[in-house]
Amino acid sequence: MTELFRLPSPKGAKVEKRPDVSDYAHTPRTMIESRVRTETRPDGTGIETHPDGTRISTFPDGRMFEERPDGTRVLTYPTGRTDEIRPDGTYVTTYYTGVREERHPDGTRTVTDPNGTRTAIFPDGSSVQVRADGTTLFHDPPQKAQPPAQPADTPAPPSVLDFLDEAIVPS
């Protein structure tokens, strides 16, 4: 038993005895579950397992990989860039410059700049940009060039087949 001392009170000093928590055999179950478990592998990889189920692996090259209980996975590089994959399939990249790019399963991309400007880019190529001051810009994708329409009253130019028909048919 470890003894903990309290400051003397008017009636004198009191001693409170508690079990030694350095031994799991005497540690209450709630205290064991609330601890972060740390493991170091022979290659230098460190793995932390948190009480909520989060696992964080730190690799010797400086990368960190985090697995959260909700299924989210985050990879952090030494440069400061992070890649996050969410359970719904959204892929989020945050660059060291502060630019954040989200790629959604439907093909939509959302880019957020550090200055607050947000740009949504849709699968058809159109985009909407909302600047920090509230200005909104819309951009439609360029249309494919269509051949000029033939006016209805203009006869079509003769084709090669017309010439062949005239050459073959005797007069």
C-alpha positions in Angstrom: 0.0 0.0 0.0 1.2 3.5 -0.9 0.6 6.1 1.7 -0.6 9.6 0.8 -0.3 12.3 3.4 -2.7 15.2 3.9 -1.7 18.5 5.3 -2.1 18.5 9.1 -5.6 19.5 10.2 -6.4 21.0 13.6 -7.0 17.4 14.9 -3.6 16.2 13.6 -2.2 14.5 10.5 -4.2 11.8 8.8 -2.9 9.0 6.5 -4.9 7.6 3.7 -3.9 4.2 2.3 -4.6 3.3 -1.3 -3.5 0.3 -3.4 -0.3 0.6 -5.4 -1.6 1.3 -9.0 1.7 0.3 -10.6 0.6 -3.3 -10.5 -2.4 -4.2 -12.8 -3.5 -6.9 -10.4 -4.6 -4.2 -7.9 -5.7 -1.5 -10.3 -9.4 -0.9 -10.7 -10.6 -1.9 -14.2 -11.7 1.7 -15.0 -8.2 3.0 -14.4 -6.7 0.3 -16.8 -9.2 1.2 -19.6 -8.5 4.9 -19.3 -4.8 4.6 -19.9 -3.0 5.1 -23.3 -1.1 1.9 -24.2 2.2 2.5 -25.9 4.1 -0.1 -27.9 7.5 0.3 -29.7 8.3 -2.2 -32.4 11.9 -3.3 -33.3 11.9 -1.1 -36.4 11.3 2.0 -34.3 7.6 2.3 -35.0 5.6 3.6 -32.0 2.0 2.6 -31.6 -0.4 4.3 -29.2 -3.8 2.9 -28.4 -6.2 5.3 -26.7 -9.1 4.4 -24.5 -11.6 5.5 -27.2 -10.1 3.0 -29.7 -8.0 5.5 -31.6 -4.6 4.1 -32.8 -1.7 6.3 -33.7 1.3 4.8 -35.4 4.5 7.0 -35.6 7.0 5.7 -38.1 10.8 6.3 -38.0 10.7 8.5 -41.1 8.4 11.0 -39.3 5.0 10.0 -40.8 2.0 9.4 -38.5 -1.0 7.2 -39.3 -4.1 7.6 -37.2 -7.1 5.2 -37.2 -10.2 6.5 -35.5 -13.1 4.4 -34.1 -15.5 5.9 -36.7 -13.4 4.5 -39.5 -11.6 7.8 -40.4 -7.9 7.3 -41.4 -5.4 10.2 -41.3 -1.8 10.1 -42.6 0.4 13.0 -41.6 3.7 13.6 -43.4 6.8 15.3 -41.9 6.2 18.2 -44.4 2.9 19.0 -42.6 0.6 17.7 -45.3 -2.2 15.4 -44.1 -4.4 13.0 -46.1 -7.7 12.0 -44.5 -10.1 9.3 -45.7 -13.5 9.5 -44.2 -15.9 6.6 -43.9 -18.3 8.1 -46.5 -15.4 8.0 -49.1 -14.5 11.7 -48.9 -10.8 12.3 -49.3 -9.4 15.4 -47.6 -5.8 16.8 -48.2 -4.5 19.6 -46.2 -1.3 21.1 -47.5 1.4 22.8 -45.4 0.4 26.1 -47.1 -3.0 25.8 -45.4 -4.9 25.0 -48.6 -7.5 22.3 -47.9 -8.9 20.1 -50.7 -11.9 17.8 -50.3 -12.7 15.2 -53.0 -16.2 13.8 -52.6 -17.5 10.4 -53.9 -19.8 12.2 -56.4 -16.8 13.8 -58.1 -17.2 17.2 -56.6 -14.1 18.9 -55.2 -14.0 21.7 -52.7 -10.9 23.8 -52.2 -10.5 26.2 -49.3 -7.7 28.7 -49.2 -6.2 30.1 -46.0 -7.7 33.5 -46.8 -11.2 32.0 -46.6 -12.0 31.6 -50.3 -13.9 28.4 -51.1 -14.2 27.0 -54.5 -16.5 24.1 -55.4 -15.6 22.3 -58.7 -18.3 20.0 -60.1 -17.8 16.9 -62.3 -19.1 18.7 -65.4 -16.3 21.3 -65.0 -18.5 24.1 -63.7 -17.4 25.9 -60.5 -18.6 28.3 -57.8 -16.2 30.4 -55.9 -17.1 32.3 -52.7 -14.5 34.7 -51.6 -13.9 35.8 -48.0 -15.6 39.1 -48.7 -18.8 37.3 -49.9 -18.2 37.9 -53.6 -19.5 34.8 -55.5 -18.2 33.9 -59.0 -19.8 31.3 -61.2 -17.9 29.5 -64.0 -19.4 27.3 -66.6 -17.3 24.9 -68.6 -16.4 25.8 -72.1 -18.8 24.3 -74.6 -17.5 22.0 -77.3 -17.3 23.7 -80.7 -20.2 22.8 -82.9 -19.9 22.9 -86.7 -21.7 25.9 -88.1 -25.3 25.0 -89.0 -26.2 24.9 -92.7 -28.9 27.5 -93.5 -32.1 25.8 -94.7 -32.4 27.7 -97.9 -28.8 27.0 -99.0 -28.5 23.8 -101.1 -26.0 21.3 -99.8 -22.8 21.2 -101.8 -22.6 18.3 -104.3 -21.0 15.2 -103.0 -18.6 12.8 -104.7 -21.4 10.3 -105.1 -23.4 12.8 -107.2 -20.5 13.1 -109.6 -20.1 9.3 -109.8 -23.8 8.9 -110.5 -23.6 11.3 -113.4 -20.5 9.7 -114.8 -22.0 6.2 -114.7 -25.5 6.9 -116.0 -25.5 7.2 -119.9 -27.3 10.1 -121.3 
